[in-house]
Amino acid sequence: MTMTERENLLRVINGQEPGWVPRKGIVPYADLDPEQHKPCCVGVMPELFPPKVNAKGGRIDVFGVEYEPTDSTDGMQLPQPNNFILDDITKWRDVIKAPSLEGIDWRAIAEKSVERVDRKESCVQFGGSSGFFQTLVNFMGFTEGLIALQEEPEECMALIDYICDYQETIARNLIGYIKPDIYSMGDDNATARSPFFSIDMYREIFKPFHVRMAKVATELGLPIDMHDCGRCEDFIEDWREYGVKIWNPAQVMNDLVGIKKKYGNDLILTGCWDSSGPAGWPHSTEDLVRQAVRDCIDTFAPGGGFCFWASVYGAKGDDLAKQRAFWVTDEYNKYGRTFYQKQG
Amino acid sequence: MTKIQEIAAAVEAGKSKIIGELVQAALDEGAAPLEILNVGMIDAMSIVGDKFQKEEIFIPEMLVAARAMKKGVEVLQPHLGDAEAATVGKAVVGTVSGDLHDIGKNLVSMMIESAGFEVNDLGVDVALNQFVAAVEGDEKVNVVALSALLTTTMPAMKETVAALNASKARGRFKIMVGGAPITPEFCKEIGADAYAPDAASAAQKAKELAKA
């Protein structure tokens, strides 16, 4: 009997060599897949409250942060510049109010969130925690948020504790009904060149709350997928302490070859794709894009411990980006689906 | 420790709350305002930039140092007299059209200001004609720093550089570019004068460009 995409991904998570290289989507054009493979994994992050949208079409989150979509990101949203809700960290108690969770029908929300997922074909990845650093900078902007971390660490921790209470309550109420295969956490706390802050600051201010959110999963024996962009390899040892098994997107400014050698299949690398590299540039050639796919797979897929994920970003209506996405997807199908068979 | 050394230490440590008093005390003791600026602040920020490049410190430490210097300059400003002598030029800074990312641009803006430049920060999502107007409308501008974080806004950077290169004021300013997807090769390809990989390098590069 043929292995499903789900079973294939679980082999990777369990440290085994899979039948083919699993693919965790190609944003934002996964629908261009000519072979229409089922997703190996479906991300689930239930909405507890009806979405709110501002006049520009940007979402407004539960804390009142307003976001703005841009054409250059094909509609992806960032907090509105110069419209932050918190300018003084010491005043956060007056400004930041988590909505009440009383009366929420957790079972109904959880079941609705997975009703369209074919669980024989796809793993369910439950988004248990969005980033605490990201939340802080969404409230304050990067500049003021980073200054607050330096000048008022105790106030920052008090705010993060409050956000963590909110997120942990939601995660613990939903996880038993969703019954995920993977639990995801994330915090984009690095630039392309280095972490935003020192490892000591991470351990003091953020790690205790990441540990708390991780326990929601590890108490149930679930693997944790950590989302962290940029050069964030300094955090790997800490992640592993609290149960991170998968890192996405493992980006090329990290020593990915060294990391794969060091951790083997104990740390699954998702991505290893040069998001800012020539294959993503507007006028990349087909040969260059296809070669980039093969190079990525050749370098990181041997032995397992790897999921293919490639970002192909384009502005709204950018046909060149769609063309690149098709080449990436098609080459993955031709090369990645048969990679382990070719290896013998 | 002299008062100027105390100022330098306070800038390096990002002590915004005490910097004003230290600058005032140094002035009261008769220290030269330009020496306070150059040795107590600009040199101190240069050390901060070096430590950042070596990853001995990170962005929060750099931000509080830059903010401390800004507070100190507020006290010092009325005593500087001829402002032209105190600055190495004026920089126009901004993130190119279609790109809302601000942290890289903000860091560059702060570090360039800390290197002794007057800065006109145009913000994010800046149209190319705003950049052109900013350089053509101000004869003091000798550096323009453009930021882009997205591969999708690299074309906007290219168009902005082309517009600046076509400007009637082109002879008196240099163009510097940076941001996550930007490389020295891309800088050369689009006709900019310099590439800076990070904010500390941008400050050093701006000083070199201003002297060129």
Contacts between the chains, C-beta under 8 A, distances in Angstrom:
chain1	res1	chain2	res2	distance
A	68	B	100	6.5
A	70	B	98	6.1
A	70	B	99	7.8
A	70	B	100	6.0
A	70	B	125	7.8
A	71	B	98	6.5
A	72	B	98	3.7
A	72	B	99	6.2
A	72	B	150	5.8
A	72	B	152	4.5
A	72	B	153	5.2
A	72	B	156	7.7
A	73	B	150	6.7
A	73	B	152	6.8
A	74	B	152	8.0
A	78	B	100	4.9
A	78	B	101	7.4
A	81	B	100	5.5
A	81	B	102	5.9
A	81	B	123	7.1
A	81	B	124	5.1
A	81	B	125	7.4
A	82	B	123	7.6
A	141	B	102	7.3
A	142	B	102	6.6
A	142	B	103	3.7
A	142	B	106	7.0
A	143	B	63	6.4
A	143	B	102	7.5
A	143	B	103	6.7
A	143	B	106	5.0
A	146	B	59	5.4
A	146	B	60	4.6
A	146	B	63	5.4
A	146	B	103	7.9
A	147	B	60	6.5
A	147	B	63	5.1
A	147	B	64	5.8
A	147	B	67	6.6
A	149	B	60	5.1
A	150	B	14	6.7
A	150	B	60	3.7
A	150	B	61	6.3
A	150	B	63	7.0
A	150	B	64	4.9
A	151	B	14	7.8
A	151	B	64	6.3
A	191	B	59	7.8
A	191	B	103	7.9
A	191	B	104	7.7
A	191	B	180	7.4
A	192	B	180	4.2
A	193	B	197	7.0
A	193	B	198	5.9
A	194	B	55	5.7
A	194	B	58	6.9
A	195	B	58	6.5
A	196	B	58	6.5
A	196	B	59	5.3
A	196	B	60	7.6
A	197	B	58	4.9
A	197	B	59	6.8
A	197	B	60	5.5
A	198	B	57	7.7
A	198	B	58	5.1
A	201	B	58	7.4
A	201	B	60	7.1
A	275	B	151	7.6
A	276	B	151	5.7
A	276	B	180	5.7
A	276	B	181	3.7
A	280	B	151	4.9
A	280	B	181	7.9
A	281	B	151	6.3
A	281	B	154	7.1
A	282	B	151	7.8
A	282	B	154	7.3
A	282	B	155	6.2
A	313	B	150	6.8
A	313	B	151	5.9
A	313	B	152	5.5
A	314	B	152	6.1
A	315	B	98	7.3
A	315	B	152	4.9
A	318	B	152	7.4
A	321	B	152	7.8
